[in-house]
Amino acid sequence: MAITITDANFDEIVLKSDKPVLIDFWAEWCGPCRMVGPIVEEIAKEFDGKAIVGKVDVDSNPNISMNYGIRNIPTLLFFKGGQIVDKQVGAVPKSVLANKLTAQLA
């Protein structure tokens, strides 16, 4: 299951992680976000133990969204070593996200 990431736990979960991290920036009212949500949950199960998969509700956590310039949702950021290494804006097939995350495992 994807981890809920907040302004309070972001540094600990994302920036200090020794594993690659995928974050889904979403909102309850966003239609495309509801399409991507189940895909993110599937990826969280498949990459369990290999990567961290989390979700940030942009309405509840404005600081993270502002710090990373999130203007459109869903936006998915890929982190490695505390740095953004890849980005996906908009709804895409599961294979696109899985391939991007797999690339960070190497």
N, C-alpha and C positions, 0 to 999 in steps of 0.2 A: 504494500500500500504506500502511496506517495505520502511523504512527510509534509505537515503543515509548517511552512516557513514564515516567520514574522519579523518585524523590525527588531524585536528583542533577541531572537535566536539566530539571525542570519549569519553573523560573523562566526559563531561557533560551528554551525552546520555546514555552511558553504565555504567560507574563506579559509577555515582551518582543516578542511577535509583532506585526507590523504588519498581519496578516491575521486574520480570524475563526478561532477554534479550536473544534473539537468533540472532546471527550474522552469515551471510553467506559470507565467504571469497571467492571471485570469480574473474574471468578475462574474458574479451570479447572473447579471442581466445580459451577458454577452452570449449570443447564439453560437458563433463559431467556437467559443470557449467550451460550450457544452458538448460540441462535437469532438474536440481534442481531449477533454477530460478522461473519458474511458480509455483512450489510447495511452495516455500518460500512466494510468493505473496499470494497464497491461505491461508496459515497459518497466514500471517499478517492480512488478513481480518477476519478470524475466531477468532483470539485472540485479536482483537482490543479492547483496554480498559483494558485488563487483563495482557498483556505482550507487550514488545517492540520487534519488528522484524526489523532488519536492514541488509544492505548489504555493504560490504567493497570491493572496487575494489583494488586488491592487487598491480596492476601496478601504480595506482595513489596515493596509501597510503602505502608506504613501511615501515614506522615506526611502525604502528600497527602490520603489518604482521611479522616484525622482532621481536618485543617485545613478541609476542605470539608464536614464532617458527613455523609459518605457512610455511610448505615445500611442501605440496600437496594441490591442490584445486580440487573440492570444499572441504573446511573444514568449519564445522558449530560448533561454540562455544556457549555454554549456560552459561550465567552469572546469578548470584543471589547475591545481596549484594556486587557487585563489584568484585566478585571472580568467576573463572571458576568452574562450578559444573558438566559439562558434555561436551562431544565432539563427533562429528561424522565426519569421513573423507570419502569422496567419495559419489557418488549418491546412495540414498536409497529411499524406498517408503515413501510417505507422512505420513503414519501411524507411522513410526519409529520416525520422527521428532516431530509430534504432541504429541505422547506419552511422549517423553523426555521433551517437553516443559510443558505439563500438569503436570508432576511430580514435576516441579519447582513451581507450583502455590500453592501447599499445605503448 
